[in-house]
Amino acid sequence: MQLKGKKVVLTGAQGGIGRCLSALLKNADADVIAIGRQAEIDVVQVDLADNQCVETLCTDLANQDVDILINLAGLMYFGDVTELSGKALDNMMAVNLTTPIKLTQAVIPRMLVHQRGQIVNVGSIFGSLPFPYFSAYSSSKAGLKGFSDALRREYYSRGIKVTHISPRGVDTPFNTPAIDLFNKQARSNIDSSEKVAEIIMNAIVNEKKTVNIGFSENMFVHINSLLPSFIDKALVSKQTIASQILAGDPL
């Protein structure tokens, strides 16, 4: 797909991956509508956890010919699920799942008029390989994957492409110090924001259906779908590392 002149809506445009991806899209001469939480030049300020703000954005997008919608924005929580507040849970589910669905609902009708368009949902490997102490986050990303797969099947014959991308660990300001420590102690594979942005860009241009970043992660996703009890045992050591970090115990 040629991106020159394409109208692209990108959420999460102010994050590490978002800034890199926005630059790549603009270098390809795409017309980028960048959406972020902070007021900034060339960025549309929207709180994607606020239903009223999202509804206003949806109304605006519904009146435009959007060629590509990229749902990149996300919230993460690392910790005991019982310590996650109701408000934080609602915000995470909104940004990671509900809002992407609403934005998709807004842009699809005009895509159907032209019989073309692409929905790009950036999930997480945790959506297919759920991790302990990331239970709520994993749930939201599993929902996004399910939505992507179903949407692709719903519109496969009507000109709309659906791409779902699952990054593994990423070196980004999105991470908390505890997450960075967990990744280090658990020896997680970490990619740069630049690398992930390039992979997303490649998936968009080539209209790929599903991309799981990382060979070993992709292998474990397949094993988890067939033998989840095996993965339960394989993650025991990482569960121990996470619990020690969260408890403040020396490692």
Secondary structure, DSSP 8 states (H G I E B T S, - for coil): ---TT-EEEEESTTSHHHHHHHHHHHHTT-EEEEEESS-BTTEEE--TT-HHHHHHHHHHHHTS--SEEEE-------S-GGGS-HHHHHHHHIIIIIHHHHHHHHHHHHHHHHT-EEEEEE--GGGTS--TT-HHHHHHHHHHHHHHHHHHHHHTTTTEEEEEEE--EEESTTS-HHHHHHHHHTT--EEEHHHHHHHHHHHHHTT-SEEE--HHHHHHHHHHHH-HHHHHHHTHHHHHHHHHHHHT---
